Amino acid sequence: MEPVIQTRNLVHEYKGGVRALKGVDIDIHHNDVVSIIGQNGSGKTTLVRHFNGLLKPTEGTVTVDGEDTEGKSVSFLSKKVGYAFQNPNHQFFCETVKDELLVGPKNFKFSETEAQEKLEYVVDLLEIEDILTKHPMTLDYTRKKIVSIASILTFSPKVVIMDEPTGGLDEDGRKILKNTMDLLHEQGNTVIMISHDMDFVAENTNRVIVMAEGQVLMDADCQTVFRREDVLKKAWIEPPQITQLGNAVCKDGIFLSVNDFVTHFKNRITT
């Protein structure tokens, strides 16, 4: 099956000669749930901003849903690839949450009935009915993050990009985010997450792309990536806390969640 997003020899050079991407080749497929990790400045955000046309290649190609992004507008690509920014304050410009959620459906010419159905679905999914009349900028940070994601989901893009979605979230917010990602996956969407939160990455994505200095160091499943201490060290990444604990007390497995850890030792005790 053709990848939903593909890059070939992708190079991006900012003004001043800084090469943020140095020949990146990746394939992201329909229904992938992918995390892109690496230290600040590794090229993560520069990479994903090519997927909805916010940036264009200096060299190489980017294809989205089979179409080369060269010459395609941000509005055209954004219908296919929704992007929730790291800082939700950069995403809001309406006076109420409800109006903010309807921006996408209106821009993409949804019928009034379809827009209302999408609104009701997302409001219920993310549990935000009580804030629809509030100004987005008056919300606490967790609710701002949730609304920024909700504003993407109302126009149902094939690909949803979330830039540091857990940053500033409380525990309830993290649970809502997890449930949303699970549902998007069940419905066949592709989810791409940029994150420094290795605990959330390990428990909620099935593939990890490790970046450093504008290049991909590794692209594999979570277990394979978090076994590679040499690669993580190059990317200035520490494994999830439960993985580090597991490595310290047990050499016969790798643990990506507390449940994995507890189940392993329960089984050892019972056997």
Order of alpha helices (4+ residues) and beta strands (2+ residues): beta-beta-beta-alpha-beta-beta-alpha-beta-alpha-alpha-alpha-beta-alpha-beta-alpha-beta-beta-alpha-alpha-alpha-alpha
